Amino acid sequence: MDPYYSSINQYYDDDDGESISSASNDRNGPIGGGGPAWGRDGGVVASMMGQSDDDIGGGGGMPEIVAGLNGDDDDDDDENFMTGYRGGGAGGDNSNNNAGNGNVVDFDDPRIASLPRILLMGPRRAGKTSIQRVVFHKMSPHETLFRLEATQTLERAVVDHTPLCRFTIWDFPGEQYEYGHGGAGGVGGGGGGVSPGTGGGMNVINKDGGVERYANEDGGGDVDGGNNNSNAQQQQQQQHANDPGDDDDQIFAMATALIFVLDAQDEPYDHVLQSFTDTVTRAVRANPTIAVEVFVHKVDGELFLSDEAKYDCRRDVMQQVADELADAGFSRDAIPISYHLTSIYDHSVFEALSRVVQRLIPELPTLEHLLNVLVSTCSMEKAYLFDVASKLYISTDSSPVDMQSVELCSDMIDVVLDVSGIYGAWGGGKRNTGGPTPTTRRPMTSLGGVGDEDADVTSMGGDARARDANQGGPNEISSDDDDDEDGPIGWNANDDVDGEDDELLGKLVGHNEITPSVEDDAGSAYDSDSSSTIHLSNGMVLYLKEVDTMLALVCLTRAENFRKKSLINYNIGCLKKALMALPQSAQKISEGGT
Ligand SMILES: Nc1nc2c(ncn2[C@@H]2O[C@H](COP(=O)(O)OP(=O)(O)OP(=O)(O)O)[C@@H](O)[C@H]2O)c(=O)[nH]1
């Protein structure tokens, strides 16, 4: 089993309350003070990419960033992923159907139902399911070509990697967005009508003797012990067809964001955009606060080799939507709509989804402020908070975002997970499952070393800054030019926030004291000790550090500003405490339910 996924499961089993309870309310602490003072050098960032120009392009080459470092993670790992899918219906893709694997989610559970809700709509084969699979399941983009079948019924999933970023995502079948308007997919069309949360509908979760069952009727027979009745359903479908307003209320009223996926390679767009504007007007009537996002998707391949072609396409779409909305009686800008150019073959879909997800986070301004202070205090160039599992960044400081730096940071996460998975103390099949020796379980999540004191310094492209080897006792903290560490060590919070943990990497093997922390994630490639430093050949440093469950801070800083690493760690520790004190972090969803 891929430890990456394993770690996620582990988190889910784990109630990380202890870190929350140890949180301090002192949000500013030592990183307080000082406003953002940041000078950005985009050129530097761009130049450090080195090999990855092709990866960024998103041109005809269809590079494979997502799959790149995780290898061919196949979708069989899905059951380990902390998302719960309700395939229902025909569910052609087995991996999509978690029925029977115990990973069942009750979407009527108030804790799940109250999560922000993202709706994925759009025509058939626009790429909705592919987006989900690539981002949340690490499916290789090429795999989507042959592994995905048409979505037959509404599929819902909980994304709950990190306490700060939880939501449900609803993937509608292709025609579903046209329901109620006589399209092929009218309610129940093709065996996949949707009545979320209502009795007698297609996608209803019933409780049956304590076992959650998915009430599903796809023409293949009733799989539920409930009271589904085909006549009643037909009646209900007929009612919905006559009165789509009911469905609108059920579907849109509780939604936070509507993502409409448009296949940019499937011109002309007239028909699709008519349906889109119709959907949007109904959505906005049912829920005026819903955020509408359009993914102009599949902007790759020979049709979109140049950026101009992509921008032209987006402009066309925007113009047509504006015209359609005007025809429907909406003034320009009456409905705010965001447009994103996306493709699963490059980083653009991560960037777009990151922006969508950020809007779901009520604490976003606070996060941004905390990162501003950190960046300013530590003279960093840029700092991102990444959801490690999906590699979406959920927040950054307020300086402009450079796509290439995001991509670089995102790739770093892959590197850390991969190297940790292979060389970590418990990774790569080295786990001593029977061994009563937790003393040796110190996952070596720092790049560059297993049992090597130089572990936290890795050079990419030369210019390695080899640290003095510290061959002392197992618990000695390496001391070199970072040595002004009294503060951080003395500060010694009750958790593992102390900034020196990464200095200990490689030295606790054999030590007799069990570290009672999150661990929660035995075998995890990402845990509270995870950190990594990559020195780039152009004098920049990438620094990754765990700050919360499956949440990583990835900073970009100049090498000369990275000398006081202990101070940086100390400030990151303060950031970590502040994050844990955020109300969102303290909330928990069902334990073991998803
Ligand atoms: N070139 C290209 N193809 C893509 C992209 N995203 C998805 N596809 C392909 O589009 C096809 C349809 O993808 P799906 O994800 O099944 O589309 P869907 O919108 O979920 O379709 P339904 O399930 O019918 O609603 C697959 O063959 C994908 O490989 C993309 O960014 N670029």
The ligand as a Gaussian input file, in Angstrom:
#p B3LYP/6-31G(d) Opt

LIG

0 1
 N       -7.140000      16.759000     -23.771000
 C       -7.763000      16.689000     -22.596000
 N       -8.628000      15.697000     -22.348000
 C       -9.238000      15.668000     -21.138000
 C       -8.972000      16.627000     -20.135000
 N       -9.740000      16.331000     -19.052000
 C      -10.432000      15.230000     -19.372000
 N      -10.131000      14.823000     -20.626000
 C      -10.685000      13.655000     -21.323000
 O      -12.063000      13.847000     -21.512000
 C      -12.733000      12.595000     -21.520000
 C      -13.989000      12.660000     -20.690000
 O      -13.620000      12.868000     -19.342000
 P      -14.636000      12.607000     -18.134000
 O      -13.922000      13.039000     -16.929000
 O      -15.174000      11.238000     -18.172000
 O      -15.788000      13.619000     -18.496000
 P      -17.098000      13.910000     -17.634000
 O      -17.384000      15.370000     -17.776000
 O      -16.988000      13.390000     -16.256000
 O      -18.163000      13.099000     -18.465000
 P      -19.532000      12.453000     -17.937000
 O      -19.168000      11.430000     -16.927000
 O      -20.148000      11.872000     -19.149000
 O      -20.364000      13.573000     -17.373000
 C      -11.714000      11.565000     -21.040000
 O      -11.289000      10.821000     -22.143000
 C      -10.558000      12.386000     -20.503000
 O       -9.298000      11.768000     -20.732000
 C       -8.025000      17.672000     -20.430000
 O       -7.715000      18.553000     -19.620000
 N       -7.464000      17.652000     -21.675000

